Amino acid sequence: VIQGGEPEDTHYNINGHDVPLIFRFGGLTSIVTPEAVESVDYFSAGYGSEWGRSLGGHVGLNVRNPKEDRMHLFAFADSFNTGGLIEGPINDSSSF
C-alpha cells in the first residue's frame, strides 16, 4: 500500500503493460520470480499522467532479458509452492 491508499488505488505494470497485481498473490507467493526482475520503478507521488488516474502511486516492474551464454536452471520448493526458471540460447540471435 502506497501512502496509506487502498491496494486498488495503485497502478501496476510489467514492461509497460498494465497488470492488476505484481508482487503477491493471496499473501503467499510472488507473481514474478525475483530472479527475472531487472528493476522496479516506484512512484509514490508526482508521477505523470501516462500512468493513469491512480491515487496511491505507480509500481512498474522491468523484466530482464534471458541469459544467452548457456542453459541456466533455477528451482525452489517451500511449504506453499514450488517453481523454477529455465533460460538459455535458442540460436545466435534469440533466447528463451
C-alpha positions as CSV (number, residue, x, y, z in Angstrom):
1,V,0.0,0.0,0.0
2,I,1.4,3.3,-1.1
3,Q,0.8,6.5,1.0
4,G,-2.0,4.8,3.0
5,G,-4.2,4.3,0.0
6,E,-6.1,1.2,-0.9
7,P,-4.3,-1.5,-2.9
8,E,-6.7,-0.9,-5.9
9,D,-5.6,2.8,-5.9
10,T,-2.1,1.8,-7.0
11,H,-1.2,1.3,-10.7
12,Y,1.0,-1.7,-11.7
13,N,2.7,-2.7,-14.9
14,I,5.2,-5.1,-16.2
15,N,7.4,-3.9,-19.1
16,G,4.8,-1.2,-19.8
17,H,1.8,-3.5,-19.8
18,D,-0.9,-2.9,-17.2
19,V,-1.5,-5.8,-14.8
20,P,-3.8,-6.0,-11.7
21,L,-1.1,-7.2,-9.3
22,I,2.7,-7.7,-9.4
23,F,4.3,-8.9,-6.2
24,R,2.0,-11.1,-4.0
25,F,-1.0,-13.3,-4.7
26,G,-3.1,-14.1,-1.7
27,G,-0.2,-13.0,0.6
28,L,1.6,-16.3,-0.2
29,T,3.6,-16.2,-3.4
30,S,5.2,-13.8,-5.9
31,I,3.7,-13.3,-9.3
32,V,7.1,-12.9,-11.0
33,T,10.1,-14.8,-9.7
34,P,12.7,-12.3,-8.3
35,E,15.5,-13.8,-10.5
36,A,13.7,-12.5,-13.6
37,V,13.5,-8.9,-12.4
38,E,15.9,-6.3,-13.7
39,S,14.5,-3.2,-12.0
40,V,11.5,-1.8,-10.2
41,D,10.2,1.8,-10.8
42,Y,8.3,3.2,-7.8
43,F,6.5,6.5,-7.9
44,S,4.6,7.4,-4.7
45,A,3.7,10.9,-5.8
46,G,4.3,13.3,-8.7
47,Y,4.2,10.8,-11.5
48,G,2.9,11.7,-15.0
49,S,-0.5,11.2,-16.4
50,E,0.8,8.3,-18.6
51,W,0.3,6.1,-15.6
52,G,-3.4,6.7,-15.5
53,R,-5.6,8.0,-12.7
54,S,-4.3,6.0,-9.8
55,L,-4.4,7.8,-6.4
56,G,-2.0,5.8,-4.4
57,G,1.0,5.6,-6.8
58,H,2.7,3.6,-9.5
59,V,4.8,0.5,-9.4
60,G,6.5,-0.6,-12.7
61,L,8.4,-3.9,-13.0
62,N,11.0,-4.4,-15.7
63,V,11.9,-8.0,-16.5
64,R,15.4,-8.7,-17.7
65,N,16.4,-10.4,-20.9
66,P,17.1,-14.1,-20.7
67,K,20.8,-15.2,-20.4
68,E,22.3,-16.2,-23.7
69,D,25.6,-17.7,-22.8
70,R,24.4,-21.3,-21.8
71,M,21.4,-23.1,-20.3
72,H,20.6,-21.9,-16.8
73,L,18.1,-23.7,-14.4
74,F,16.8,-22.4,-11.1
75,A,14.3,-24.4,-8.9
76,F,12.8,-23.9,-5.5
77,A,10.3,-25.5,-3.1
78,D,8.8,-24.4,0.2
79,S,5.8,-25.1,2.3
80,F,3.4,-23.3,0.0
81,N,4.7,-23.8,-3.6
82,T,7.3,-25.0,-6.0
83,G,8.6,-23.3,-9.1
84,G,11.5,-22.7,-11.3
85,L,13.2,-20.8,-14.1
86,I,14.9,-22.1,-17.2
87,E,16.7,-19.8,-19.6
88,G,19.2,-20.1,-22.4
89,P,20.1,-19.6,-26.0
90,I,17.9,-20.8,-28.9
91,N,20.3,-19.7,-31.7
92,D,22.8,-16.9,-32.2
93,S,20.1,-14.2,-32.2
94,S,17.5,-15.3,-29.7
95,S,17.0,-16.9,-26.3
96,F,14.2,-18.1,-24.0
